[in-house]
Amino acid sequence: MDWIKQLLDEKYIQYNKPEFIVSDPVSIPHMFSSKENIEVSALLTATLSWGSRQLIIKSAGKLIEMLDNNPYDFLISASEKEINDLKRFYYRTFNGTDTVYFIRSLINIYRTEGGLESIFTNEYKKSGDLKNSIHRFRVTFFSATTPGRTAKHIADVMNGASAKRMNMFLRWMVRKDEMGVDFGLWEEIPASALYLPLDLHTGKIARDLELLVRKQNDWKAVVELTEALRKYDPQDPVKYDFALFGMGVFEKNKF
């Protein structure tokens, strides 16, 4: 057996455990049981997912509290005053203007587009490529009003962005296994279609293992690494995100 595959499989088993949830941003959507609450909280949490994981969890938790700990119900029933009160929220460069824009766009998506799943799934069925689904989501998200500063918070894959946070959100929504870290709510998109959420940690370990040659963490690197991982598991290549991320964050491995 290829020693890299053996290593990745071992580390996947080591880190894909319910214990992983507690210290990871995925713990925020795990607070909920309804599909819509999981989707909305997952998208908002993924959007805030850069920097210290502890601060991400703390800030995402604060935002969920401001949505009355019931984000989907907030979208459906919030008054203008309640929406504008969200201007108090900020996390790093994501400020109150961005928060209000996100909530208004999500309201529009659930009222007129059939929800988040519909946007991603319908586009995937047309093209067979989640890159196009990510692009369609971005176009839809910013269709209501001019995004201004908020545009930078949704990656533009057609301009070469790696879309780490969006790919992480999609991993949460699409992947499903017996360990229950990912939710597997969107059953019409196969796990084989997912792209790896590439960040500094996964990129470093992937290059150390010579799974990734490209030096830049952009969309071309995402495709290169995901294709390399598909050779080890064509049906679920992104499961190795657990392995690469775990080794990068918890072990600081050098090969």
KOLVO-189742 format. One line per 10 residues: number of its first residue (from 1); their letters; for each residue x, z, y of N, C-alpha, C. Coordinates in nm, 4 decimals. Example, Ala and Ser with C-alpha at 12.3 -4.5 7.8 and 13.67 -1.06 7.14 Angstrom:
<recs>
1> AS> 1.3190:0.7800:-0.5690:1.2300:0.7800:-0.4500:1.3200:0.7800:-0.3300 | 1.2850:0.7080:-0.2250:1.3670:0.7140:-0.1060:1.2900:0.7870:0.0030
</recs>
This chain:
<recs>
1> MDWIKQLLDE> 0.0847:0.0000:-0.1209:0.0000:0.0000:0.0000:0.0873:0.0000:0.1246 | 0.0471:-0.0773:0.2222:0.1121:-0.0790:0.3521:0.1196:0.0641:0.4060 | 0.2410:0.1104:0.4392:0.2562:0.2496:0.4832:0.1819:0.2772:0.6133 | 0.1682:0.1736:0.6986:0.0941:0.1939:0.8236:-0.0538:0.2166:0.7946 | -0.1102:0.1368:0.7050:-0.2504:0.1582:0.6676:-0.2691:0.2966:0.6062 | -0.1768:0.3361:0.5204:-0.1866:0.4684:0.4585:-0.1837:0.5788:0.5644 | -0.0915:0.5651:0.6599:-0.0823:0.6630:0.7686:-0.2109:0.6652:0.8512 | -0.2596:0.5483:0.8905:-0.3806:0.5416:0.9725:-0.5010:0.5989:0.8985 | -0.5127:0.5699:0.7693:-0.6242:0.6238:0.6910:-0.6171:0.7762:0.6833 | -0.4963:0.8282:0.6639:-0.4792:0.9748:0.6568:-0.5150:1.0397:0.7899
11> KYIQYNKPEF> -0.4695:0.9810:0.8985:-0.4955:1.0397:1.0305:-0.6418:1.0225:1.0713 | -0.7035:0.9121:1.0293:-0.8471:0.8942:1.0538:-0.9261:1.0074:0.9889 | -0.8949:1.0380:0.8642:-0.9631:1.1472:0.7933:-0.9343:1.2807:0.8608 | -0.8115:1.2977:0.9081:-0.7720:1.4243:0.9713:-0.8491:1.4504:1.1009 | -0.8709:1.3453:1.1807:-0.9287:1.3660:1.3138:-1.0773:1.3314:1.3238 | -1.1295:1.2537:1.2323:-1.2725:1.2210:1.2371:-1.3517:1.3330:1.1692 | -1.3624:1.4437:1.2393:-1.4297:1.5626:1.1863:-1.5194:1.6235:1.2939 | -1.6238:1.6954:1.2528:-1.7092:1.7612:1.3527:-1.6306:1.8530:1.4467 | -1.5200:1.9102:1.3981:-1.4381:1.9982:1.4821:-1.3806:1.9235:1.6023 | -1.3659:1.7922:1.5895:-1.3123:1.7091:1.6977:-1.4062:1.7070:1.8173
21> IVSDPVSIPH> -1.5360:1.7223:1.7902:-1.6378:1.7068:1.8943:-1.6195:1.8069:2.0072 | -1.5883:1.9304:1.9731:-1.5891:2.0403:2.0702:-1.4978:2.0135:2.1885 | -1.3795:1.9583:2.1628:-1.2807:1.9399:2.2696:-1.2789:1.7987:2.3253 | -1.3792:1.7191:2.2920:-1.3826:1.5788:2.3334:-1.5055:1.5529:2.4203 | -1.4981:1.4556:2.5125:-1.6161:1.4229:2.5941:-1.7410:1.3884:2.5135 | -1.7244:1.3441:2.3890:-1.8422:1.3138:2.3061:-1.9295:1.4370:2.2844 | -1.8751:1.5548:2.3150:-1.9536:1.6784:2.3016:-2.0737:1.6796:2.3960 | -2.0665:1.6076:2.5081:-2.1777:1.6074:2.6038:-2.3004:1.5387:2.5457 | -2.2921:1.4129:2.4996:-2.4123:1.3544:2.4369:-2.4556:1.4275:2.3098 | -2.3646:1.5003:2.2462:-2.4029:1.5774:2.1277:-2.4903:1.6980:2.1631
31> MFSSKENIEV> -2.5104:1.7234:2.2905:-2.6024:1.8292:2.3323:-2.7471:1.7889:2.3084 | -2.7713:1.6592:2.2853:-2.9078:1.6064:2.2810:-2.9432:1.5496:2.1440 | -3.0736:1.5395:2.1217:-3.1224:1.4831:1.9955:-3.2021:1.3540:2.0160 | -3.2598:1.3348:2.1328:-3.3389:1.2130:2.1548:-3.2476:1.0959:2.1880 | -3.2857:0.9787:2.1422:-3.2040:0.8585:2.1597:-3.1708:0.8326:2.3061 | -3.2712:0.8375:2.3931:-3.2495:0.8024:2.5335:-3.1589:0.9039:2.6024 | -3.1766:1.0318:2.5734:-3.0892:1.1321:2.6334:-2.9451:1.1146:2.5877 | -2.9264:1.0802:2.4610:-2.7913:1.0553:2.4104:-2.7302:0.9354:2.4814 | -2.8059:0.8273:2.4930:-2.7558:0.7055:2.5585:-2.7144:0.7313:2.7028 | -2.8040:0.7910:2.7785:-2.7786:0.8107:2.9220:-2.6627:0.9071:2.9432
41> SALLTATLSW> -2.6644:1.0190:2.8720:-2.5558:1.1165:2.8892:-2.4234:1.0585:2.8417 | -2.4273:0.9744:2.7372:-2.3043:0.9124:2.6866:-2.2466:0.8149:2.7882 | -2.3315:0.7337:2.8492:-2.2815:0.6380:2.9480:-2.2208:0.7106:3.0677 | -2.2895:0.8121:3.1175:-2.2382:0.8864:3.2325:-2.1081:0.9580:3.1980 | -2.1016:1.0173:3.0792:-1.9803:1.0883:3.0380:-1.8647:0.9906:3.0198 | -1.8903:0.8781:2.9561:-1.7850:0.7780:2.9370:-1.7324:0.7289:3.0714 | -1.8214:0.7131:3.1682:-1.7820:0.6663:3.3015:-1.6848:0.7637:3.3673 | -1.7024:0.8922:3.3404:-1.6166:0.9946:3.4001:-1.4911:1.0225:3.3181 | -1.4735:0.9492:3.2090:-1.3679:0.9847:3.1130:-1.2314:0.9273:3.1484 | -1.1726:0.9842:3.2506:-1.0303:0.9632:3.2744:-0.9744:1.0906:3.3330
51> GSRQLIIKSA> -0.8488:1.1229:3.2932:-0.7906:1.2497:3.3328:-0.7992:1.3522:3.2210 | -0.7870:1.4784:3.2561:-0.7904:1.5875:3.1594:-0.9241:1.5931:3.0865 | -0.9181:1.6033:2.9541:-1.0434:1.6083:2.8774:-1.1247:1.7327:2.9131 | -1.0581:1.8437:2.9399:-1.1303:1.9655:2.9796:-1.2072:1.9441:3.1093 | -1.1435:1.8774:3.2055:-1.2104:1.8525:3.3335:-1.3222:1.7499:3.3191 | -1.3009:1.6504:3.2317:-1.4069:1.5528:3.2053:-1.5309:1.6231:3.1520 | -1.5107:1.7072:3.0512:-1.6236:1.7788:2.9895:-1.6916:1.8694:3.0927 | -1.6118:1.9387:3.1721:-1.6679:2.0287:3.2741:-1.7493:1.9512:3.3767 | -1.6958:1.8398:3.4255:-1.7641:1.7615:3.5291:-1.8874:1.6917:3.4740 | -1.8753:1.6342:3.3538:-1.9913:1.5687:3.2933:-2.1017:1.6707:3.2672
61> GKLIEMLDNN> -2.0620:1.7893:3.2239:-2.1605:1.8958:3.2022:-2.2314:1.9343:3.3308 | -2.1558:1.9385:3.4407:-2.2154:1.9709:3.5707:-2.3160:1.8631:3.6115 | -2.2799:1.7363:3.5898:-2.3715:1.6275:3.6249:-2.4995:1.6353:3.5418 | -2.4861:1.6644:3.4141:-2.6041:1.6778:3.3280:-2.6926:1.7925:3.3758 | -2.6313:1.9001:3.4189:-2.7094:2.0117:3.4754:-2.7874:1.9663:3.5982 | -2.7257:1.8841:3.6818:-2.7924:1.8344:3.8019:-2.9070:1.7392:3.7668 | -2.9035:1.6865:3.6452:-3.0138:1.6027:3.5950:-3.1118:1.6874:3.5139 | -3.1118:1.8162:3.5419:-3.2051:1.9119:3.4803:-3.1885:1.9206:3.3287 | -3.0667:1.8921:3.2800:-3.0369:1.8976:3.1366:-3.1321:1.8108:3.0540 | -3.1858:1.7087:3.1176:-3.2759:1.6151:3.0495:-3.2644:1.4810:3.1226
71> PYDFLISASE> -3.1501:1.4108:3.1024:-3.1209:1.2949:3.1883:-3.2241:1.1834:3.1822 | -3.2783:1.1545:3.0655:-3.3760:1.0458:3.0580:-3.5040:1.0832:3.1313 | -3.5496:1.2051:3.1172:-3.6685:1.2493:3.1889:-3.6449:1.2443:3.3399 | -3.5224:1.2759:3.3816:-3.4878:1.2670:3.5232:-3.5047:1.1230:3.5723 | -3.4576:1.0271:3.4929:-3.4725:0.8861:3.5316:-3.6183:0.8482:3.5490 | -3.7019:0.9000:3.4628:-3.8428:0.8619:3.4606:-3.9225:0.9285:3.5726 | -3.8858:1.0527:3.6060:-3.9752:1.1310:3.6916:-3.9140:1.1816:3.8223 | -3.7856:1.1569:3.8482:-3.7219:1.2165:3.9661:-3.7789:1.1605:4.0961 | -3.7921:1.2487:4.1934:-3.8354:1.2084:4.3270:-3.7156:1.1545:4.4044 | -3.7431:1.0918:4.5180:-3.6352:1.0410:4.6026:-3.5432:1.1540:4.6474
81> KEINDLKRFY> -3.6037:1.2682:4.6799:-3.5222:1.3822:4.7223:-3.4290:1.4266:4.6107 | -3.4824:1.4336:4.4876:-3.3991:1.4772:4.3757:-3.2855:1.3790:4.3491 | -3.3135:1.2504:4.3635:-3.2087:1.1501:4.3453:-3.1024:1.1639:4.4542 | -3.1453:1.1775:4.5773:-3.0498:1.1893:4.6883:-2.9704:1.3182:4.6841 | -3.0263:1.4217:4.6231:-2.9531:1.5478:4.6086:-2.8282:1.5311:4.5214 | -2.8250:1.4246:4.4422:-2.7094:1.3994:4.3558:-2.5855:1.3596:4.4359 | -2.6028:1.3359:4.5654:-2.4883:1.3026:4.6498:-2.3864:1.4162:4.6563 | -2.4266:1.5333:4.6091:-2.3343:1.6480:4.6086:-2.2299:1.6375:4.4973 | -2.2543:1.5505:4.3989:-2.1652:1.5453:4.2834:-2.0412:1.4596:4.3128 | -1.9285:1.5019:4.2590:-1.8089:1.4175:4.2639:-1.7143:1.4592:4.1514
91> YRTFNGTDTV> -1.6393:1.3643:4.1033:-1.5301:1.3889:4.0092:-1.4219:1.2866:4.0383 | -1.3101:1.3342:4.0868:-1.2003:1.2479:4.1256:-1.2510:1.1395:4.2220 | -1.2396:1.0111:4.1876:-1.2837:0.9066:4.2801:-1.4300:0.8676:4.2614 | -1.4974:0.9327:4.1674:-1.6403:0.9066:4.1453:-1.7181:1.0059:4.2326 | -1.7786:0.9567:4.3408:-1.8403:1.0485:4.4369:-1.9934:1.0405:4.4354 | -2.0543:1.1043:4.5328:-2.1993:1.1112:4.5389:-2.2665:0.9762:4.5565 | -2.2038:0.8879:4.6333:-2.2574:0.7522:4.6490:-2.2620:0.6812:4.5140 | -2.1553:0.6959:4.4378:-2.1499:0.6340:4.3053:-2.2550:0.6937:4.2128 | -2.2720:0.8253:4.2200:-2.3685:0.8935:4.1337:-2.5098:0.8425:4.1586 | -2.5483:0.8357:4.2843:-2.6828:0.7880:4.3186:-2.7000:0.6431:4.2739
101> YFIRSLINIY> -2.5965:0.5611:4.2948:-2.6061:0.4213:4.2520:-2.6262:0.4130:4.1011 | -2.5479:0.4897:4.0253:-2.5604:0.4878:3.8792:-2.7015:0.5262:3.8360 | -2.7547:0.6307:3.8957:-2.8884:0.6768:3.8551:-2.9935:0.5718:3.8912 | -2.9839:0.5131:4.0081:-3.0815:0.4097:4.0461:-3.0714:0.2887:3.9530 | -2.9510:0.2498:3.9167:-2.9346:0.1362:3.8260:-2.9888:0.1678:3.6871 | -2.9666:0.2887:3.6414:-3.0197:0.3279:3.5109:-3.1717:0.3324:3.5125 | -3.2281:0.3782:3.6225:-3.3744:0.3759:3.6363:-3.4245:0.2327:3.6227 | -3.3594:0.1412:3.6912:-3.3977:0.0004:3.6847:-3.3841:-0.0552:3.5428 | -3.2760:-0.0195:3.4748:-3.2511:-0.0701:3.3392:-3.3577:-0.0226:3.2417 | -3.3985:0.1033:3.2515:-3.4991:0.1541:3.1586:-3.6406:0.1092:3.1961
111> RTEGGLESIF> -3.6617:0.0822:3.3228:-3.7956:0.0374:3.3642:-3.8170:-0.1121:3.3437 | -3.7123:-0.1928:3.3633:-3.7322:-0.3381:3.3643:-3.6538:-0.4142:3.2583 | -3.5537:-0.3520:3.1968:-3.4681:-0.4239:3.1025:-3.4825:-0.3752:2.9585 | -3.5706:-0.2778:2.9361:-3.5883:-0.2273:2.7999:-3.4865:-0.1246:2.7574 | -3.4024:-0.0812:2.8497:-3.3050:0.0225:2.8187:-3.1660:-0.0320:2.7904 | -3.0699:0.0583:2.7749:-2.9299:0.0205:2.7546:-2.9103:-0.0595:2.6263 | -2.9726:-0.0149:2.5191:-2.9530:-0.0843:2.3918:-2.9951:-0.2302:2.4006 | -3.1061:-0.2571:2.4662:-3.1565:-0.3942:2.4755:-3.0564:-0.4868:2.5420 | -2.9942:-0.4417:2.6499:-2.8988:-0.5264:2.7216:-2.7821:-0.5656:2.6309 | -2.7214:-0.4654:2.5676:-2.6039:-0.4928:2.4843:-2.6409:-0.5708:2.3580
121> TNEYKKSGDL> -2.7495:-0.5322:2.2940:-2.7878:-0.5948:2.1675:-2.8342:-0.7383:2.1873 | -2.9158:-0.7624:2.2879:-2.9667:-0.8983:2.3107:-2.8538:-0.9967:2.3395 | -2.7577:-0.9538:2.4193:-2.6455:-1.0425:2.4500:-2.5570:-1.0617:2.3269 | -2.5395:-0.9551:2.2479:-2.4586:-0.9697:2.1262:-2.5225:-1.0691:2.0292 | -2.6531:-1.0639:2.0168:-2.7225:-1.1570:1.9269:-2.7041:-1.3022:1.9715 | -2.6917:-1.3233:2.1017:-2.6730:-1.4592:2.1532:-2.5320:-1.5114:2.1268 | -2.4329:-1.4277:2.1521:-2.2948:-1.4762:2.1525:-2.2104:-1.4278:2.0353 | -2.2493:-1.3149:1.9747:-2.1693:-1.2597:1.8662:-2.0410:-1.1941:1.9127 | -2.0303:-1.1638:2.0420:-1.9082:-1.1049:2.0971:-1.9454:-0.9957:2.1971 | -1.9012:-0.8729:2.1703:-1.9351:-0.7617:2.2585:-1.8682:-0.7723:2.3957
131> KNSIHRFRVT> -1.7666:-0.8558:2.4064:-1.7100:-0.8795:2.5395:-1.8185:-0.9345:2.6316 | -1.8987:-1.0266:2.5801:-2.0074:-1.0837:2.6601:-2.1159:-0.9808:2.6883 | -2.1386:-0.8894:2.5948:-2.2365:-0.7825:2.6167:-2.1917:-0.6895:2.7282 | -2.0635:-0.6570:2.7300:-2.0094:-0.5709:2.8358:-2.0235:-0.6410:2.9716 | -1.9951:-0.7697:2.9729:-2.0097:-0.8459:3.0974:-2.1557:-0.8502:3.1417 | -2.2469:-0.8760:3.0477:-2.3894:-0.8819:3.0811:-2.4368:-0.7476:3.1360 | -2.3910:-0.6390:3.0771:-2.4286:-0.5073:3.1271:-2.3817:-0.4895:3.2711 | -2.2580:-0.5277:3.2978:-2.2044:-0.5110:3.4331:-2.2852:-0.5912:3.5349 | -2.3165:-0.7158:3.4997:-2.3957:-0.8015:3.5889:-2.5325:-0.7391:3.6146 | -2.5971:-0.6912:3.5092:-2.7296:-0.6293:3.5217:-2.7223:-0.5009:3.6024
141> FFSATTPGRT> -2.6204:-0.4216:3.5756:-2.6056:-0.2918:3.6409:-2.5938:-0.3065:3.7921 | -2.5268:-0.4115:3.8353:-2.5034:-0.4312:3.9782:-2.5957:-0.5371:4.0393 | -2.7058:-0.5671:3.9719:-2.7948:-0.6738:4.0197:-2.8941:-0.6280:4.1260 | -2.9255:-0.4992:4.1289:-3.0317:-0.4517:4.2182:-2.9893:-0.4557:4.3651 | -2.8721:-0.3980:4.3939:-2.8218:-0.3956:4.5315:-2.6714:-0.4175:4.5290 | -2.6139:-0.4444:4.6439:-2.4691:-0.4662:4.6521:-2.3957:-0.3391:4.6105 | -2.3050:-0.3476:4.5129:-2.2429:-0.2263:4.4597:-2.1436:-0.1591:4.5532 | -2.0759:-0.2372:4.6388:-1.9770:-0.1758:4.7263:-1.8682:-0.1065:4.6461 | -1.8358:0.0153:4.6851:-1.7264:0.0889:4.6217:-1.7528:0.1193:4.4750 | -1.8798:0.1237:4.4351:-1.9151:0.1654:4.2995:-1.8746:0.0619:4.1943
151> AKHIADVMNG> -1.8513:-0.0624:4.2349:-1.8184:-0.1693:4.1399:-1.6957:-0.1374:4.0568 | -1.6041:-0.0582:4.1119:-1.4792:-0.0306:4.0397:-1.5006:0.0597:3.9186 | -1.6179:0.1227:3.9089:-1.6408:0.2171:3.7996:-1.6972:0.1523:3.6727 | -1.7255:0.0224:3.6780:-1.7643:-0.0515:3.5575:-1.6634:-0.1640:3.5396 | -1.5920:-0.1623:3.4288:-1.4824:-0.2572:3.4079:-1.5315:-0.4014:3.4040 | -1.4525:-0.4891:3.4631:-1.4826:-0.6326:3.4634:-1.3968:-0.6998:3.3559 | -1.4518:-0.7150:3.2366:-1.3745:-0.7724:3.1258:-1.3408:-0.9188:3.1505 | -1.4258:-0.9887:3.2265:-1.3988:-1.1293:3.2541:-1.2813:-1.1458:3.3508 | -1.2406:-1.0354:3.4109:-1.1237:-1.0364:3.4983:-1.0047:-0.9698:3.4307 | -1.0176:-0.9466:3.2984:-0.9041:-0.8974:3.2205:-0.8956:-0.7476:3.1998
161> ASAKRMNMFL> -0.9927:-0.6701:3.2489:-0.9872:-0.5250:3.2333:-1.0000:-0.4849:3.0867 | -0.9345:-0.3765:3.0492:-0.9384:-0.3301:2.9100:-1.0714:-0.2667:2.8726 | -1.1459:-0.2187:2.9719:-1.2786:-0.1586:2.9509:-1.2737:-0.0441:2.8504 | -1.1746:0.0412:2.8651:-1.1577:0.1538:2.7728:-1.2828:0.2404:2.7651 | -1.3383:0.2744:2.8798:-1.4528:0.3661:2.8805:-1.5776:0.3001:2.8234 | -1.5963:0.1714:2.8505:-1.7127:0.1021:2.7962:-1.6994:0.0835:2.6452 | -1.5790:0.0541:2.5979:-1.5586:0.0414:2.4541:-1.5742:0.1753:2.3831 | -1.5378:0.2832:2.4494:-1.5596:0.4153:2.3917:-1.7090:0.4451:2.3817 | -1.7823:0.4155:2.4881:-1.9277:0.4330:2.4865:-1.9902:0.3531:2.3723 | -1.9471:0.2286:2.3545:-2.0016:0.1449:2.2479:-1.9637:0.1993:2.1102
171> RWMVRKDEMG> -1.8435:0.2544:2.0978:-1.8071:0.3169:1.9701:-1.9029:0.4311:1.9383 | -1.9314:0.5119:2.0361:-2.0251:0.6236:2.0156:-2.1622:0.5733:1.9713 | -2.2105:0.4668:2.0357:-2.3461:0.4186:2.0099:-2.3592:0.3415:1.8782 | -2.2525:0.2730:1.8362:-2.2624:0.1795:1.7241:-2.2088:0.2363:1.5931 | -2.0923:0.2985:1.5970:-2.0312:0.3478:1.4722:-2.1151:0.4590:1.4092 | -2.1168:0.4591:1.2768:-2.1882:0.5647:1.2061:-2.1181:0.5918:1.0744 | -2.0872:0.7167:1.0484:-2.0356:0.7563:0.9182:-2.0821:0.8978:0.8886 | -2.0421:0.9472:0.7747:-2.0955:1.0757:0.7281:-2.0447:1.1946:0.8082 | -1.9409:1.1753:0.8911:-1.8843:1.2882:0.9650:-1.9620:1.3184:1.0926 | -2.0328:1.2203:1.1476:-2.1247:1.2467:1.2580:-2.0632:1.2641:1.3947
181> VDFGLWEEIP> -1.9388:1.2224:1.4142:-1.8812:1.2282:1.5491:-1.9463:1.1201:1.6359 | -1.9462:0.9967:1.5859:-2.0168:0.8880:1.6531:-2.1628:0.8881:1.6095 | -2.2497:0.8301:1.6923:-2.3939:0.8456:1.6715:-2.4585:0.7357:1.5864 | -2.4073:0.6130:1.5963:-2.4655:0.5042:1.5191:-2.6115:0.4769:1.5510 | -2.6482:0.4870:1.6782:-2.7886:0.4688:1.7178:-2.8285:0.3220:1.7242 | -2.7328:0.2351:1.7552:-2.7645:0.0934:1.7784:-2.7335:0.0143:1.6519 | -2.8323:-0.0005:1.5679:-2.8097:-0.0529:1.4341:-2.8019:-0.2054:1.4277 | -2.8361:-0.2739:1.5362:-2.8332:-0.4200:1.5338:-2.6984:-0.4779:1.5774 | -2.6059:-0.3896:1.6115:-2.4679:-0.4317:1.6385:-2.3809:-0.3727:1.5278 | -2.3059:-0.4549:1.4545:-2.2230:-0.4015:1.3459:-2.0951:-0.3367:1.3989
191> ASALYLPLDL> -2.0458:-0.2388:1.3275:-1.9203:-0.1736:1.3665:-1.8043:-0.2719:1.3668 | -1.8155:-0.3774:1.2880:-1.7090:-0.4778:1.2820:-1.6912:-0.5511:1.4141 | -1.7914:-0.5464:1.5018:-1.7860:-0.6176:1.6299:-1.7213:-0.5357:1.7417 | -1.6976:-0.4080:1.7171:-1.6455:-0.3203:1.8218:-1.5008:-0.3538:1.8567 | -1.4638:-0.3214:1.9806:-1.3252:-0.3313:2.0262:-1.2698:-0.1903:2.0466 | -1.1408:-0.1747:2.0240:-1.0792:-0.0421:2.0364:-1.0742:0.0028:2.1826 | -1.1098:0.1276:2.2107:-1.0943:0.1825:2.3466:-0.9454:0.2092:2.3745 | -0.8816:0.1170:2.4388:-0.7366:0.1242:2.4591:-0.7027:0.2090:2.5805 | -0.6177:0.3108:2.5592:-0.5686:0.3909:2.6714:-0.4185:0.4143:2.6527 | -0.3610:0.4984:2.7359:-0.2168:0.5225:2.7283:-0.1753:0.5782:2.5934
201> HTGKIARDLE> -0.2577:0.6682:2.5373:-0.2231:0.7334:2.4103:-0.2290:0.6352:2.2936 | -0.3421:0.5654:2.2808:-0.3573:0.4714:2.1693:-0.2602:0.3548:2.1840 | -0.2377:0.3119:2.3077:-0.1446:0.2025:2.3310:-0.0027:0.2377:2.2913 | 0.0413:0.3585:2.3263:0.1782:0.3996:2.2932:0.1996:0.4037:2.1423 | 0.1086:0.4695:2.0704:0.1233:0.4811:1.9262:0.1138:0.3437:1.8601 | 0.0229:0.2594:1.9084:0.0080:0.1251:1.8518:0.1368:0.0444:1.8695 | 0.2022:0.0596:1.9837:0.3281:-0.0126:2.0049:0.4397:0.0471:1.9201 | 0.4416:0.1792:1.9073:0.5420:0.2430:1.8212:0.5296:0.1936:1.6770 | 0.4059:0.1691:1.6332:0.3807:0.1226:1.4967:0.3879:-0.0301:1.4864 | 0.4182:-0.0947:1.5992:0.4280:-0.2407:1.6057:0.2954:-0.3088:1.5689
211> LLVRKQNDWK> 0.1861:-0.2416:1.6001:0.0537:-0.3029:1.5876:0.0171:-0.3787:1.7141 | 0.0865:-0.3471:1.8216:0.0595:-0.4078:1.9519:0.1911:-0.4466:2.0165 | 0.2019:-0.5735:2.0524:0.3228:-0.6244:2.1163:0.3067:-0.6291:2.2677 | 0.1901:-0.6696:2.3135:0.1673:-0.6855:2.4571:0.1914:-0.5545:2.5308 | 0.2647:-0.5623:2.6403:0.3036:-0.4415:2.7133:0.1942:-0.3902:2.8064 | 0.1101:-0.4795:2.8550:0.0062:-0.4427:2.9508:-0.1183:-0.3939:2.8767 | -0.1809:-0.2884:2.9257:-0.3063:-0.2405:2.8660:-0.4243:-0.3134:2.9307 | -0.4433:-0.4389:2.8915:-0.5517:-0.5187:2.9455:-0.6376:-0.5714:2.8309 | -0.7310:-0.6626:2.8631:-0.8224:-0.7108:2.7589:-0.7487:-0.7861:2.6484 | -0.6455:-0.8605:2.6835:-0.5688:-0.9315:2.5807:-0.5063:-0.8327:2.4826
221> AVVELTEALR> -0.4621:-0.7193:2.5326:-0.4057:-0.6159:2.4449:-0.5137:-0.5553:2.3562 | -0.6323:-0.5347:2.4115:-0.7448:-0.4827:2.3332:-0.7744:-0.5752:2.2153 | -0.7808:-0.7046:2.2422:-0.8093:-0.8027:2.1371:-0.6968:-0.8041:2.0342 | -0.5728:-0.8036:2.0801:-0.4573:-0.8056:1.9887:-0.4584:-0.6852:1.8955 | -0.4800:-0.5663:1.9504:-0.4781:-0.4454:1.8689:-0.5981:-0.4389:1.7755 | -0.7142:-0.4751:1.8252:-0.8338:-0.4716:1.7406:-0.8194:-0.5684:1.6234 | -0.7646:-0.6862:1.6494:-0.7425:-0.7837:1.5418:-0.6446:-0.7288:1.4389 | -0.5422:-0.6583:1.4844:-0.4462:-0.5986:1.3912:-0.5142:-0.4940:1.3032 | -0.6024:-0.4157:1.3610:-0.6718:-0.3109:1.2859:-0.7775:-0.3693:1.1924 | -0.8321:-0.4849:1.2262:-0.9297:-0.5503:1.1384:-0.8668:-0.5890:1.0044
231> KYDPQDPVKY> -0.7370:-0.6082:1.0022:-0.6693:-0.6406:0.8763:-0.6734:-0.5212:0.7805 | -0.6830:-0.4009:0.8357:-0.6877:-0.2801:0.7534:-0.8300:-0.2417:0.7160 | -0.9246:-0.2707:0.8035:-1.0656:-0.2460:0.7722:-1.1506:-0.3440:0.8528 | -1.1835:-0.4584:0.7937:-1.2599:-0.5601:0.8669:-1.3984:-0.5132:0.9093 | -1.4575:-0.4214:0.8340:-1.5930:-0.3758:0.8631:-1.5975:-0.2660:0.9686 | -1.4882:-0.1925:0.9842:-1.4897:-0.0773:1.0759:-1.3505:-0.0559:1.1363 | -1.2980:-0.1540:1.2067:-1.1611:-0.1423:1.2575:-1.1409:-0.0304:1.3589 | -1.2450:0.0000:1.4349:-1.2310:0.0954:1.5453:-1.2309:0.2404:1.4954 | -1.2541:0.2612:1.3664:-1.2398:0.3968:1.3124:-1.0974:0.4477:1.3341 | -1.0024:0.3548:1.3450:-0.8628:0.3947:1.3630:-0.8343:0.4435:1.5051
241> DFALFGMGVF> -0.9317:0.4361:1.5927:-0.9182:0.4992:1.7241:-0.8908:0.6483:1.7081 | -0.9589:0.7109:1.6102:-0.9346:0.8527:1.5842:-0.7882:0.8770:1.5489 | -0.7320:0.7921:1.4636:-0.5943:0.8087:1.4183:-0.4950:0.7895:1.5325 | -0.5078:0.6784:1.6054:-0.4141:0.6491:1.7133:-0.4233:0.7515:1.8253 | -0.5473:0.7871:1.8622:-0.5667:0.8850:1.9688:-0.5155:1.0225:1.9251 | -0.5473:1.0621:1.8019:-0.5038:1.1930:1.7516:-0.3533:1.2054:1.7490 | -0.2866:1.1018:1.6986:-0.1404:1.1060:1.6957:-0.0824:1.1068:1.8364 | -0.1442:1.0323:1.9264:-0.0924:1.0235:2.0623:-0.1106:1.1506:2.1428 | -0.2242:1.2178:2.1230:-0.2554:1.3363:2.2041:-0.2041:1.4653:2.1404 | -0.2229:1.4778:2.0102:-0.1954:1.6056:1.9436:-0.0584:1.6128:1.8754
251> EKNKF> 0.0033:1.4979:1.8491:0.1266:1.5009:1.7710:0.2486:1.4449:1.8454 | 0.2230:1.3613:1.9445:0.3330:1.2984:2.0204:0.4301:1.2286:1.9261 | 0.3762:1.1619:1.8267:0.4599:1.0983:1.7242:0.5531:0.9911:1.7817 | 0.6693:0.9813:1.7184:0.7611:0.8721:1.7484:0.8012:0.8084:1.6155 | 0.7940:0.6772:1.6078:0.8220:0.6084:1.4828:0.9472:0.5215:1.4951
</recs>
